[in-house]
Each structure stands twice: as C-alpha cells, then as structure tokens.
Amino acid sequence: MKLLHGVLLCSLAMAGCAGMNDTQQRALSGTAIGAGGGAILGAIGGNAGLGAAAGAAAGLLGGLIFDSVKKDEQAAYQQGYAAGRGGQ
C-alpha cells in the first residue's frame, strides 16, 4: 500500500510540472537533486536537514547556471544557422 501511495504522489508531482518552462524545470531539477544529495551527506555528518538545505541552494544555483549555458548554446546555434542561410 505504501508503494501505491508513493507512485501516486510521484505521478501527481510530475503532472504538476507539465506547464513549466525550461528554466523552471532546470531550477526545480537542480534543487531536488541537490536537496537529495545534501540530505544524504548531511545524514552522514549528523544533520540531514542542514545538508538538504545547503544542497538545495547549491542545486538551484547549478540548475540556473546550466539553464544559462543551454540558452547561450541555443542562441549561438540560431545565430550560426541564420548566418549560414544568409550566405547562400
């Protein structure tokens, strides 16, 4: 029964993310991954809550940096594509 509740909760959480843009998805992903990793490391160190909070902050920052890099890559691709199309 607990497995069914877990699957249902995950399904609802994923359905709630359907309307997010790329930046929001990357920020949320980074935050969740960072919080999970921070909680594990914090539990080893003796304070899972503090580890999760620090990991979430680091993950959010990492997700936003990753989003910025992807946007820059896309802009460079579009600029190169437009330059290539104009040179024909």
N, C-alpha and C positions, 0 to 999 in steps of 0.2 A: 504494500500500500504506500509506503514511503517513496518507493521508486516511481510510482504513478504520480504522486504529488510533485516530485522533483521534475519529472518530464513535463508535466502540465505547467509548472512555474517557469521552466526554461522556454517553453513554447510561447507563453504569454509575453515573456520578456523580449523574445526575438520578434514577435509580431508588433510590439510597441516601437521597435527600431526601424520599421519599414519605411517610414516617411522622412527619415533623416538624410541630410545631405552628406557628402563625403567627409567634410571637415568634422561634423558632429559624430559620424561613425568612427573615424580615426581617433578622435579625442576620447570617446567612450571606450573603445577597444583598449587604448593605451592605459586608461585609468583602471579598467577592470584587470588587465594583465598585471599592471604594476601593483595593484592592491593585493592580488593573489600572491604574487612573488614576495611582496613585502611582509605579508602575514606569515608566510612560511619562514622567512628569515627572522622575523620578529619573534616567532614562537620558539625558534632555536635559541635566540638571545634572551628570551624571557618576557617579552612584551609584544604580543601579536598585534594588539590594537595600534600601538605606535608604529610598528613596522608596516602595517597595512596603510596607515595614513601617509607615511613617508613614501611608500611605494606607489600609492595612488597619485600623489603630487608629481613624482618623477615620471610615472606613466603618462599622465596628462601632458606634461611638457614634451615628452618623447613623441606622443601621438600628434601634437600640434607641429612639432618640428618636421616629422615625417610628412604631414599634410602639406607643409610649405614646400618641401623638396619636390613632392609629386606635382604640385601646381606649377612650380618653376619648370619641371621637365615637360609638362604638357604645353606650357606657353612657348618654350624653345622649339618643341616639335611643330607646333602650329606656325610659328614664325618661319622655320625652315621649309615647311610644306608650302606656305604662301610664296616664299621667295623662289622655290623651285617651280611652282606653277606659273609665276610671272615671267620666268626666264625662257619659257618655251616660245 
